[in-house]
Amino acid sequence: MPSSRQLIRVLAAAAALTLPVAGGSAVLAAPANAVTCLPGTSTPTDGYPGTVVTANNFESGTLSGYSVQTSGTGTATVSSARAHDGACSAYLHVTSDPGSLADFSAALPSGTRQVYAEAWFNITTAGLSGNDVPYFRFFSGSTRFVDVYRYNSNGQLWLRVLAPSGSFTYTRLLSSSISLGAWHHVVMHVIPNGSASTVEVWFDGLKVYSSSSVSTVASSATKVQLGAEHYQQMGDSYIDDLIIKSVAN
C-alpha cells in the first residue's frame, strides 16, 4: 500500500500536469521541467557528531546555498522524477559531449578538522568504460585529495587518494557491481592529516573501509563536492537526504 507521502506526490504531480478543458477531458499543461516537491518535509538528520553544514532533502526545489558548476550539455537541477524520500532529489546530468560538466559543492567552515558526509545516491546512467561516476569528493583548496566512485567498467566501488608525492592510490571497496537505477546509501568520515589521515567509508550500512594511516597530500578540508569537476565525465545521478557535518577538533 502506498504511503501518505507517495499519495501526496502522485496527486500533486497529477494536478500540476493537467488542466480541465471543455467536455471534461484534460490536456497536458505543465512544462517538461516542472518540479512538484513537498517543501514542508522535515530535513534529514543523523547521529554523527559535528556542526551541520548542510542537511537537505531538496524539497525546496532549488540548489540554493551550494556552489553549482555547469557547462555545455551538463545540468544540475532538482528533479521530481525520483526521490529516496519525499518527492524530489538533486539531479546531475553529464554527457560525453565536449564541455559537458555538472557538479555542486558545500563549503566547509574555517577550522574544520573532521568531516562527515552522507547521502542517498541513485545512478541511473553510467559513463564510458574506464571512467567513473562520483559519489563524494573532498577538496583542500582546489585539490581533490580523496573520493569514492562507481567504476563504469565493472560497477565496483573504489576509493581514490592523492598521495603527498602527487600520485593516486586506488583501493577497491566492493568486488560486486553496484546496481544502476537503485538507491544506495554512502557515508564518509575524513580527517585530513597528511600521512596520518583518517578515512572511513560505509556503503548501504556496511563499513567497507577504515584506516587512520592514509597518506594524503592534504592537512585540511575546505569543501565536499557531488559530481565531477572534469568535462565529459558522463553519468546521471540523483542525490537525496544529503547531510554534511564539520567537526572543529
N, C-alpha and C positions, 0 to 999 in steps of 0.2 A: 504494500500500500504506500503511495507517495506521501512524503512528509508535508507538513504545512508550508515549509519554505519552497518545496518543489511546486506545490499547487499555486502559491503566490507567483512564482516565477513564470509558470505556464500561462496563468490568467493575465499577468501583466504584459507578457510578450504578445499574447493574442490581441489584447486591447490596443497595443502600440502598433501592430501590424495591419489592422483592418479598420475600415471606416464604413458605416452603413450607407447604402445607396437606395434609390427608389426601387420598390418591388421586394425589399427585404434581403437582397443579396449583399455581398461585401466584396470589396476590391482591396488589393494590397496598396498601402498608402505610405508606409514608413520607408525612409531611405535605407540602402543596404548597410550603412554603417551605424544604424540606430542601436543604442545600447539601453537596455532596461535593467537597472540594478536595484538593490534594496538598501538605500542609504541609511536606514535605521538599524542595520545589523551591527551587533557589538563587535568591536575589533578583537583580533585574536590575542591570546595570552599564552605564556608558558611558565615553567618553573625554573628556568635558568637564571643565574644571578646577573646583576648589572642594571644599568640605566637604559631604558628603551630609547633607541634611536629612531626606529620606525616599527609600527605594528599596523599592518594594512591588509584588509580583505578586498580592497579595490571596489567596494560598493559605492564609493563616491562617484565612480565613473570617470575618474581622471588619474593621471600620474603626477599630480601636483605635489611638490615637495621633493621630487627626485631630479637629479641631473639626467636629462634624456638626450641621447645622441641618435640621430637617424640621417641617412643619406641614400640617394638613389632609390631603389625599389624596397628598401628596408622600412619597416613601420614598427613603432612602439605605441601601443594603444591599450585601452581597457575594452574587453570583449564580453558579451553575454552569451557567446557560443558555447563556452564550457566554464565550469566552476567546480572547485573542490567542495566548497560550502557556500551557501547563498546563491547569488545569480551571476556574479561577474568575477573576472580574473584579469590580471595583466597579460598582454599578448605581444610576443616578439616574433616578427616575420622577417626573414632574410633570405634572399635568393642568391643564385650563383652569378647574377649579373654584375658587371664591373661597377664598383662604387656602392654596392648594397651593404648597408650596415644598420643595426638597431641594438641599442642597449640602454639600460638605465641604472643609476647607482645612487647609493646613500652615503653622504659624507659622515665620517666619524668625528666625534669631538676631540679637541686637542687633549693630550694626556691619556688617550686610550691605551691600555696595556693588554687587555684581552678583548676578544670579540666572539660573540655567539651569533650565528646566523642560521635561520631555519625557514623553510618554505615547502610548499607542495608544488611539484612540477609535473606537467603533462606535456611531453614532447610528442607531437603528432606527426611531424615530418623530420626525418633525419637529413643530414647533408651528404656531401660527397665522400666516398671512401677515402680513408686516410686523414680525414678531418674529424672535427668533433662538434658537439652541441653542449655549451657550458651549462653548469648549474651555478655554483658560486665562484666568483673571482675576487681575490683580496689584493689590494694595492697599497704600496707605500710610495706616496707621491705619484709619479707617473709610471712606476714599475710594478708590474704584476708579479707577485712573488709566490703565490700558492693558489691553486684552483682545482676543482673537481669537475669532471665532464663525462658525458656518454660518448664513447668512441664509435664513430659511424661504421667502421669496418666490421665490428663484431657485436656492438651494443653493450660492451662491458663498461664498468665504472672504473675510472682511473684518477689518480692523484698526480699532479704535476707541481714540482717545487723548483724555484730558481735558486741555485746554489751561489755562495759568495764568489765563485770562480766565473759566474756568468753562464754556466751550462745548466741545462734542465735535467732533473732526475724524475723518473716515472715509476709509479707503483700501481700495479693492478689491484683493485679493491674487491672486485666481483668477477668471477670467471664466467658466470651465466650472463645471458643477454637481457638487458633491461627492456621490458615491453614498451612499444610505442602505443600512444593513444590511451594510456592509463596514468592515474595519479600516483606519484611516488614522493615520499617524504625524505627530505635531505636536511641534515643538521651538521654544522661545522663549528668547532671551537678552535680558535687560533690565538696563540701568544707569540708574537714575533720577537725573537731574542737571538738573532744571528745564528750561530752554530748550535745553540741550545733552545731552539724554538719548539713550541708545543703545537701539534696538530691532532685533532680528533675528528672523526667522521662517522656519522650514523646514517644508515640507509634503510628506510622502512622499519625503523625501530631497532635495527641490529647495528651494534658498533663494529664497523668494518676496518677501522684504523685508529691507532692511538700511539703516540710517541712524543716524548719530551726532549728528544735529541735530534730533531730535524734541522738540518743545516740549510738556512736560507740567507739571502742577501739582505733581509730586512730586519730592522730593530724597532720598527713602528708600523702601525696600520692607519691609513687615512681614509679609505673608502672600501665599500663592498659593492661589487658590480654584478648585475644579472644580464646575461647576453655577452656577446663577443665584441671586442674593440677592433677586430680585423674586418676588412672588406671581404665580401663574398663567402662569409662563413655561414653557409646555407643551413636553415633549420626553422622550424615553427615550434614555439614553446608557449604554453600557458602557465602562469605562476600565480599562486593564491596563498592566502594566510601567511604572508611574509612577516617575520619578526627578526629584527637585528638589535642586539644589546651591546653596550660598551661597558667594560669594567676598567676603572681607573688605577687599580693596583694589582 
